[in-house]
Amino acid sequence: MRLQTVAAYAQIQATTRALYADTLSLTEWDALIRAPDFAGLLSNLSETAYAPTLELDPLLLTPRRAAYQIRWRLVEVYEKLLRRTPATLRPLLLQLWRLFEVDNLKAALRGIAVGAPWPQIRHLLYPLSRYAQLTLEDLERMVRAGTVVRAVERLRDTPYYETLAHALDRYVLEGRPFPLEIALDLAYRRELWRDVEALSGKDREQALELVGTLLDVDNLLWALRFRIYHHLSSEEIINYTLVTGYRLRDEDVRAIAAGEDVRAIAHRVFPRVAPQPEQSPLLTDRAWLIDLEQRLERHVMRLCLRAFRGEPFHAGLPLALLRIQEREVQDLTLLIEAKAGYTPRETFLPLLVLRPVLLEAAS
Amino acid sequence: MSIFRPQPMKKLHLLVPEDDIIPVTEALAATHTFYLASSEDMDTACVVCAVDEWRQWAVTFADLERRVVAIMESLEVDAGPPPTGTPHLIAPEVARVDVEHLEREVETPVHELEEDYRHLEQLERYVAQIEPLRELDVDLGSLRSLRYLWVMLGQMPLANVERLQSSLEHVLHELVVLRREPPLVTVVLFGLQEDADILERAAHSAYLNPLTPPPDYRGTPAEALEALQAGLARTRQHIAEHEAVVEHLRQMRIRHLRLLLWRLRASRRLVETIATYGRLHFTYLVVGWVPARQVEAVRERVMLASDQTTVDVYAPRAVEEPQIPVVQAKGPGLLTAFQGLVTNYGYPRYGELDPTPIMALTFPLVFGVMFGDVGHGLFLALLGWLLGSRRVRALRSLAGVGPIVAACGGASLLFGFLYGSVFGFEDLLPALWLHPLQNITTVLLATVGFGVGILTLGMVQNMVNAALARDWGHLLFGHSAFAGLLFYWSLVGLAVGSFVPLPVPPRLLLVVAGLSGLALTFGDLFARLLAGYRPLVEGEPFTYVMQGFFELFETVIALLSNTLSYVRMGAFAVAHGALGLVVFILAEMVSPERGVGYWLTVVLGNLFVIGFEGLIVGIQTLRLEYYEFFSKFFSGSGVHPRPLTLVPAPEER
């Protein structure tokens, strides 16, 4: 490793650890959970790293707006890491960043399809700025185009155009944005996989473990949802999933598509996460899938936390932090909605992903 | 005196009836001389912010503005220059109706044009897809109605080919790739008619879009291609027609759209401004600063807008001075150019001397000392004039620096005569003073003396500032004021006296240095004593004495380094002469017989000296002005003046 590369890695490690120190601690999570209502939650949040994102007129800080504002923290963390990341890691981090761009695009397309106005869509999006290929202004122009076909036309100079333009025929045929979303998801994840494969050495190993597991989780859950919720044909399930995987093999996806026992397959792929089929005989497939989603999310978080205890000079650390930060924002969003709706503690607590994993790690 | 000080300001308190708040705000904005201040400091307990309603309006206007911008983008109309007058508020309902009408009017032709382009693209895609099948003598339409075979000809993403094939591994099929144009491929998928449902679902889920040319373009590939070419020509004709319609619409609506956009922008600014006002039930409280000379004009405009409004005028209080916007006096063109350099450093505080006139004098002088050459000075003076005259379109953006370049050129010309230098030739003119290269020590000492003069000027300015602020303690005991000046001059006297005899005895200088040093060390204590503040010393007396001593030590170091900084002026004057010499040595090497090469080298060398050294000297001059000179008297902590405007002010356009 050249001296320059060592310096770049040292810098990203130091930055990552400094940013990790700003993530919510168990004590802060507990204080947030104990908050009596939405106002109390905001008050507690204003004593954390999220404080600058919430410096807004209290009258404007509705639950939806607060959920939007806290995403600025994610933006901030990404931008800090992207600025300091070594050149070899940068494409992968940028591609991870683009997941939010893809999510924004999907949300905008869904909004257009149901005729939602821009002000209604705006605060559901991630506030992308410096590294975005698709800014909020671009998305607004899309939404104002009025129809999905015209909105896609507005994307002509972006990397998403080819994918969406080709999928438009399917959208016109079916009249729902599902084919567009699937096309975007598949194209994005194929690109992400290519970026992981482009790495070498320890970086590749670490990225494969984290990003590869993430892709496995997505791919497995897609296949399961397509079968359990959407009842798609085996050919459709195969076409709507990825061929590549880290632990999940193509045979596993085909087996799900072919109608084999999904619980056995999930246990085979993630033996320490998914329960054995005989352990949950009374659960319906849907309830089992919801439980599996939770378990897989927590498994990913455990992997991320483990990255902070291992060897320091590799890609795993920033990747893990980004995933933790994203999860933290998602859990906070859930908490905001729960507090705003006065949801009982026993209802929302099991849905939080990060806190139980932190508790495990602490014990 | 006015060019040395920012314009005196008055504070206006306006009590505006609720119904008149819009015309009054418009009137205030139209004056371009009203500087809005916070109404929170008004002595009333009833001030509340009238936020919600106005903010809601602001959101509406922002939304309408975005929609107008979208219409303008679709018609390729830019915003154009802002209007010269202040546009009046447009009612949100009226604006909404107008915007909706425009959207409807524009939507159809623009949509049709987009559709035409899309159709054109589709036809071109068909042509590209069918082209490889040109030789095939089969009716493409007939492939869709075969009895036993199921066939689909179409395009799909290259990345999906492998997935499609594996998804159909249990179904009898054949996938033939006809043409690869990444990221897409043209393929034919064959299978059995009895598997049609499975094959179709698989093909759709792999994003295989069937190639189904419209009925007009069916038949054999050759026939279809012929028909497609005709279709392409027709579509291009439609595009030309629709473009003409859109262009006509653009011409018809361009003024309306621009006017509406600026009105919406002005309306948003207006309501955002009103949202910041204080409110007393049915009255708004507006507070702001106005140049004293403009007060009556502003009052008249307000009265014209609302005779119910009361306007109270107050002189600024001392505690308010740090918040008063500083409006610099308009001087001749040269001063305006140097104002830019001053404000780049900072704005003078209200009541403080504006350093612009003194900078307009010292900046060219310092530059001239370092860059003394008649030829180079003349060149720069002409360049400055050319820039300032705005005759060359490409250089118009640099018009502001024209007078500065011209003034520097003038000073350079003056010192060129003193140094006897013309384009580096040292023997064409007699030196009225000396040739720097031949009198290096004299030049260096002279520039140190020049530095002493400049620093003294800075300290005198600081004393004037202290006197204007009635800060007598600072005036007498400040490090860059009277005590500091005495201390500095006694040290300079002692330094000079050790080389040449002075009319003042060294002992007297020592006594003055000692006394002024003491005054500086205990300056804070004396200042408190003079102003009647207690306690005289804050904290431990020993700490105070040690701190005073170290501050005095720091002052000595700072004065020494500030003074020696000016040696660089002499060094650059010498370097300038040396660079000229280098040019001639190079020219001799290129052409010893002094042919074309010699003169070409001289010309290029001089251009290099003007461009490269001129730039470095300019930067050094700026450094000496900002860090050595300004630090003695100029805080630069004044408030940047931003008058209330609803559209960009004339100077911002």
Interface residues (C-beta under 8 A of the other chain):
Chain A: D57 L59 W118 P119 E140 R141 R144 G146 V149 R150 E153 E162 T163 H166 A167 D169 R170 L173 P179 A183 L186 A187 R190 L232 S233 S234 E235 E236 I238 N239 Y240 V243 D250 R254 A257
Chain B: V51 D52 D63 R66 R67 A70 E73 E107 H111 E114 R118 Q155 M156 P157 A159 N160 E162 R163 L164 S166 S167 L168 V171 P183 L184 I198 R201 A202 H204 S205 A206 Y207 N209
